[in-house]
Amino acid sequence: AGLVVAKAAKPGQDMRFDRPAIGPATVELLAEIGAAMIGVEAGVALILERDRTLELARSKNVTIYGYAENRG
């Protein structure tokens, strides 16, 4: 319990073809393993089925946190 997961692009990842993404299945898996939060890179990661994903996260007590990577 309390596990925190991060979803971000790898350095040099080609965003035209391969973007990090989460969706309902991600939230279901996180709830199953007892994760408390997933951090997604704001402006980069996609949230599939956004409304459904966010509502499911609320119902499963999984926090979705958008963070900005400092690429200095």
DSSP file (Angstrom, degrees, kcal/mol; ACC not computed):
  #  RESIDUE AA STRUCTURE BP1 BP2  ACC     N-H-->O    O-->H-N    N-H-->O    O-->H-N    TCO  KAPPA ALPHA  PHI   PSI    X-CA   Y-CA   Z-CA
    1    1 A A              0   0    0      0, 0.0    34,-0.2     0, 0.0    33,-0.1   0.000 360.0 360.0 360.0 145.4    0.0    0.0    0.0
    2    2 A G        +     0   0    0     32,-1.1    33,-0.2     1,-0.3    32,-0.1   0.508 360.0 159.6  89.3   3.9    1.2    3.5   -0.7
    3    3 A L  E     -a   35   0A   0     31,-0.8    33,-2.6    30,-0.1    34,-1.4  -0.349  26.1-154.1 -60.9 138.1    3.1    2.6   -3.9
    4    4 A V  E     -a   37   0A   0     32,-0.2     2,-0.3    31,-0.2    34,-0.2  -0.970   9.4-168.1-117.7 132.7    3.7    5.5   -6.2
    5    5 A V  E     -a   38   0A   0     32,-2.3    34,-3.1    -2,-0.4     2,-0.4  -0.897   5.7-153.4-119.7 146.7    4.2    5.0  -10.0
    6    6 A A  E     -a   39   0A   0     -2,-0.3     2,-0.5    32,-0.2    34,-0.2  -0.963   3.3-164.2-122.0 141.3    5.4    7.5  -12.6
    7    7 A K  E     +a   40   0A   0     32,-3.3    34,-1.6    -2,-0.4     2,-0.3  -0.975  30.2 140.2-124.7 115.8    4.6    7.5  -16.3
    8    8 A A        -     0   0    0     -2,-0.5     2,-0.2    32,-0.2    13,-0.1  -0.946  51.6 -88.7-148.8 165.2    6.9    9.6  -18.5
    9    9 A A        -     0   0    0     -2,-0.3    10,-0.1    11,-0.1     3,-0.1  -0.481  41.7-117.9 -75.2 148.0    8.7    9.6  -21.8
   10   10 A K    >   -     0   0    0     -2,-0.2     3,-2.3     1,-0.1     2,-0.1  -0.545  45.2 -84.2 -78.5 152.6   12.1    8.2  -22.1
   11   11 A P  T 3  S+     0   0    0      0, 0.0    -1,-0.1     0, 0.0     0, 0.0  -0.379 118.6  12.3 -56.9 130.5   14.9   10.5  -23.2
   12   12 A G  T 3  S+     0   0    0      1,-0.3     2,-0.1    -2,-0.1    -2,-0.0   0.479  88.0 156.1  81.4   1.9   14.9   10.7  -27.0
   13   13 A Q    <   -     0   0    0     -3,-2.3     2,-1.0     1,-0.1    -1,-0.3  -0.413  48.8-120.0 -64.9 134.2   11.5    9.0  -27.3
   14   14 A D    >>  -     0   0    0      1,-0.2     4,-2.0    -2,-0.1     3,-1.4  -0.656  24.3-166.7 -80.5 103.7    9.8    9.9  -30.6
   15   15 A M  T 34 S+     0   0    0     -2,-1.0    -1,-0.2     1,-0.3     4,-0.1   0.619  79.2  71.7 -69.6 -13.0    6.5   11.6  -29.4
   16   16 A R  T 34 S+     0   0    0      1,-0.1    -1,-0.3     2,-0.1     3,-0.1   0.817 118.9  14.0 -69.6 -27.7    5.1   11.4  -32.9
   17   17 A F  T <4 S+     0   0    0     -3,-1.4     2,-0.3     1,-0.2    -2,-0.2   0.593 129.9  40.6-122.2 -17.9    4.7    7.6  -32.6
   18   18 A D     <  +     0   0    0     -4,-2.0    -1,-0.2     2,-0.0    -2,-0.1  -0.736  60.7 167.8-145.8  88.1    5.1    6.6  -29.0
   19   19 A R        -     0   0    0     -2,-0.3     2,-0.1    -3,-0.1    26,-0.1  -0.804  41.1-110.1-101.3 142.7    3.5    8.8  -26.3
   20   20 A P        +     0   0    0      0, 0.0    26,-2.7     0, 0.0     2,-0.3  -0.474  48.1 178.5 -65.1 142.5    3.2    7.6  -22.6
   21   21 A A  E     -c   46   0B   0     24,-0.3     2,-0.3    -2,-0.1    26,-0.2  -0.993  22.4-166.5-148.5 151.8   -0.4    7.0  -21.8
   22   22 A I  E     +c   47   0B   0     24,-2.3    26,-3.2    -2,-0.3    31,-0.1  -0.924  17.6 157.5-131.2 161.1   -2.7    5.8  -19.0
   23   23 A G    >>  -     0   0    0     -2,-0.3     4,-2.0    24,-0.2     3,-0.5  -0.867  59.2 -57.1-160.8-167.2   -6.4    4.8  -19.1
   24   24 A P  H 3> S+     0   0    0      0, 0.0     4,-2.6     0, 0.0     5,-0.2   0.867 129.4  54.4 -55.5 -39.7   -9.0    2.8  -17.2
   25   25 A A  H 3> S+     0   0    0      1,-0.2     4,-2.2     2,-0.2     5,-0.2   0.874 106.6  52.6 -63.7 -35.6   -6.9   -0.4  -17.4
   26   26 A T  H <> S+     0   0    0     -3,-0.5     4,-2.6     2,-0.2    -1,-0.2   0.935 110.3  47.2 -62.9 -46.6   -4.0    1.4  -15.8
   27   27 A V  H  X S+     0   0    0     -4,-2.0     4,-2.6     2,-0.2     5,-0.2   0.909 110.7  52.0 -63.3 -42.6   -6.2    2.6  -12.9
   28   28 A E  H  X S+     0   0    0     -4,-2.6     4,-2.2     1,-0.2    -1,-0.2   0.923 111.8  46.7 -58.9 -44.7   -7.6   -0.9  -12.4
   29   29 A L  H  X S+     0   0    0     -4,-2.2     4,-2.0     2,-0.2    -2,-0.2   0.918 111.1  51.2 -64.4 -44.0   -4.1   -2.4  -12.3
   30   30 A L  H  X>S+     0   0    0     -4,-2.6     5,-2.9     1,-0.2     4,-0.5   0.917 111.5  47.6 -60.4 -43.5   -2.9    0.3   -9.9
   31   31 A A  H ><5S+     0   0    0     -4,-2.6     3,-0.8     1,-0.2    -1,-0.2   0.899 109.5  54.5 -63.5 -40.3   -5.9   -0.4   -7.6
   32   32 A E  H 3<5S+     0   0    0     -4,-2.2    -1,-0.2     1,-0.2    -2,-0.2   0.867 111.9  42.7 -62.1 -38.1   -5.2   -4.1   -7.8
   33   33 A I  H 3<5S-     0   0    0     -4,-2.0    -1,-0.2    -5,-0.1    -2,-0.2   0.447 117.9-110.1 -91.0   0.4   -1.6   -3.8   -6.7
   34   34 A G  T <<5 +     0   0    0     -3,-0.8   -32,-1.1    -4,-0.5   -31,-0.8   0.730  56.7 165.1  82.4  22.2   -2.4   -1.2   -4.0
   35   35 A A  E   < -a    3   0A   0     -5,-2.9    -1,-0.2    -6,-0.2   -31,-0.2  -0.484  25.1-163.0 -72.8 143.5   -0.9    1.8   -5.6
   36   36 A A  E     +     0   0A   0    -33,-2.6    27,-2.7     1,-0.3     2,-0.3   0.718  67.1  10.5 -95.1 -26.8   -1.9    5.2   -4.1
   37   37 A M  E     -ab   4  63A   0    -34,-1.4   -32,-2.3    25,-0.2     2,-0.4  -0.999  49.5-156.6-155.9 149.2   -0.8    7.5   -6.9
   38   38 A I  E     -ab   5  64A   0     25,-2.7    27,-2.8    -2,-0.3     2,-0.5  -0.999  16.7-150.7-126.7 131.0    0.5    7.7  -10.5
   39   39 A G  E     -ab   6  65A   0    -34,-3.1   -32,-3.3    -2,-0.4     2,-0.4  -0.869  14.5-169.7 -98.4 129.8    2.4   10.7  -11.7
   40   40 A V  E     -ab   7  66A   0     25,-2.9    27,-2.4    -2,-0.5     2,-0.7  -0.944  31.4-107.5-120.9 143.4    2.1   11.6  -15.3
   41   41 A E  E >>  - b   0  67A   0    -34,-1.6     4,-2.6    -2,-0.4     3,-2.0  -0.563  40.7-125.6 -72.7 110.8    4.2   14.1  -17.2
   42   42 A A  T 34 S+     0   0    0     25,-2.8    27,-0.2    -2,-0.7    -1,-0.1  -0.274  90.7  13.2 -60.0 136.0    1.9   17.0  -17.9
   43   43 A G  T 34 S+     0   0    0      2,-0.3    -1,-0.3     1,-0.1     3,-0.1   0.417 129.0  56.2  79.6  -2.6    1.6   18.0  -21.5
   44   44 A V  T <4 S+     0   0    0     -3,-2.0    -2,-0.2     1,-0.1    -1,-0.1   0.675  87.5  69.6-122.8 -55.6    3.2   14.8  -22.6
   45   45 A A  S  < S-     0   0    0     -4,-2.6     2,-0.3   -38,-0.2    -2,-0.3  -0.408  73.5-134.0 -71.8 144.4    1.3   11.8  -21.3
   46   46 A L  E     -c   21   0B   0    -26,-2.7   -24,-2.3    -2,-0.1     2,-0.7  -0.762   3.9-148.8 -96.1 143.8   -2.1   11.0  -22.7
   47   47 A I  E >   -c   22   0B   0     -2,-0.3     3,-0.6   -26,-0.2   -24,-0.2  -0.936  20.2-149.3-110.8 106.8   -5.1   10.1  -20.5
   48   48 A L  T 3  S+     0   0    0    -26,-3.2     5,-0.3    -2,-0.7   -27,-0.0  -0.473  79.1   6.8 -75.5 145.0   -7.2    7.8  -22.6
   49   49 A E  T 3> S-     0   0    0     -2,-0.2     4,-3.1   -26,-0.1    -1,-0.3   0.943  86.4-167.4  46.1  56.8  -11.0    7.9  -21.9
   50   50 A R  H <> S+     0   0    0     -3,-0.6     4,-2.8     1,-0.2     5,-0.3   0.836  75.0  44.4 -47.4 -55.6  -10.3   10.9  -19.7
   51   51 A D  H  > S+     0   0    0      1,-0.2     4,-2.4     2,-0.2    -1,-0.2   0.928 117.7  45.2 -60.5 -45.8  -13.6   11.2  -17.9
   52   52 A R  H  > S+     0   0    0     -3,-0.2     4,-2.5     2,-0.2    -1,-0.2   0.911 113.9  50.0 -63.3 -42.8  -13.9    7.5  -17.3
   53   53 A T  H  X S+     0   0    0     -4,-3.1     4,-2.3    -5,-0.3    -2,-0.2   0.924 112.7  45.9 -62.4 -46.2  -10.3    7.2  -16.2
   54   54 A L  H  X S+     0   0    0     -4,-2.8     4,-2.2    -5,-0.2    -2,-0.2   0.901 113.9  48.0 -66.8 -41.1  -10.6   10.1  -13.7
   55   55 A E  H  X S+     0   0    0     -4,-2.4     4,-2.4    -5,-0.3    -1,-0.2   0.909 112.5  49.4 -65.6 -41.3  -13.9    8.9  -12.2
   56   56 A L  H  X S+     0   0    0     -4,-2.5     4,-1.9    -5,-0.2    -2,-0.2   0.905 109.4  52.1 -63.4 -41.6  -12.5    5.4  -11.9
   57   57 A A  H  <>S+     0   0    0     -4,-2.3     5,-2.7     1,-0.2     4,-0.5   0.917 110.1  49.1 -61.2 -43.1   -9.4    6.8  -10.1
   58   58 A R  H ><5S+     0   0    0     -4,-2.2     3,-1.0     1,-0.2    -2,-0.2   0.936 112.2  47.6 -60.4 -45.9  -11.6    8.7   -7.7
   59   59 A S  H 3<5S+     0   0    0     -4,-2.4    -1,-0.2     1,-0.2    -2,-0.2   0.785 116.3  43.8 -68.8 -26.3  -13.7    5.6   -7.0
   60   60 A K  T 3<5S-     0   0    0     -4,-1.9    -1,-0.2    -5,-0.2    -2,-0.2   0.369 111.0-119.0 -98.0   3.2  -10.6    3.4   -6.4
   61   61 A N  T < 5 +     0   0    0     -3,-1.0     2,-0.5    -4,-0.5    -3,-0.2   0.884  64.6 144.0  58.4  41.2   -8.7    6.1   -4.4
   62   62 A V      < -     0   0    0     -5,-2.7     2,-0.4    -6,-0.2   -25,-0.2  -0.961  42.6-142.2-109.9 120.4   -5.9    6.3   -6.9
   63   63 A T  E     -b   37   0A   0    -27,-2.7   -25,-2.7    -2,-0.5     2,-0.6  -0.666   5.8-155.0 -84.1 133.7   -4.5    9.9   -7.2
   64   64 A I  E     -b   38   0A   0     -2,-0.4     2,-0.5   -27,-0.2   -25,-0.2  -0.956  16.3-171.3-107.3 119.1   -3.5   11.0  -10.7
   65   65 A Y  E     -b   39   0A   0    -27,-2.8   -25,-2.9    -2,-0.6     2,-0.5  -0.947  13.1-150.3-117.8 123.4   -0.9   13.7  -10.4
   66   66 A G  E     -b   40   0A   0     -2,-0.5     2,-0.3   -27,-0.2   -25,-0.2  -0.813  21.8-178.4 -92.1 126.9    0.4   15.8  -13.4
   67   67 A Y  E     -b   41   0A   0    -27,-2.4   -25,-2.8    -2,-0.5     2,-0.6  -0.903  24.8-128.6-125.3 154.2    4.0   17.0  -13.0
   68   68 A A        -     0   0    0     -2,-0.3     2,-0.3   -27,-0.2   -25,-0.1  -0.903  22.7-134.9-103.7 122.7    6.2   19.1  -15.2
   69   69 A E        -     0   0    0     -2,-0.6     2,-1.1   -27,-0.2   -28,-0.0  -0.592  17.0-128.5 -73.9 129.8    9.6   17.6  -15.9
   70   70 A N        +     0   0    0     -2,-0.3    -1,-0.1     1,-0.1    -2,-0.0  -0.709  33.6 171.7 -82.0 102.0   12.4   20.2  -15.5
   71   71 A R              0   0    0     -2,-1.1    -1,-0.1     1,-0.1    -2,-0.0   0.111 360.0 360.0-100.8  21.0   14.2   19.9  -18.8
   72   72 A G              0   0    0      0, 0.0    -1,-0.1     0, 0.0    -2,-0.1   0.267 360.0 360.0  15.7 360.0   16.3   22.9  -18.0
